[in-house]
Amino acid sequence: MSIANLPTAYLTIAEVAAALRLSKMTVYRMVRAGTLAADRFGKSYRVPESAVEEYIRASGSPAADESPGRQA
């Protein structure tokens, strides 16, 4: 296994909830349902930053389509 395949950053459930403006319980439900990828470290979950970005893109959110440097 190469180190290039490892995610660059992990977020806690609380950080994901704040970023997505959801409750922590909703994020836990998403992880358990498989909607949001996460890894378990001991008794806690950690969500790869890339999984959060992928979830936002897949949700079809208008905010996901707009980037700061992009002009219409």
Secondary structure, DSSP 8 states (H G I E B T S, - for coil): --GGGS-S-EEEHHHHHHHHT--HHHHHHHHHHTSS--EEETTEEEEEHHHHHHHHHHHT-HHHH--TT---
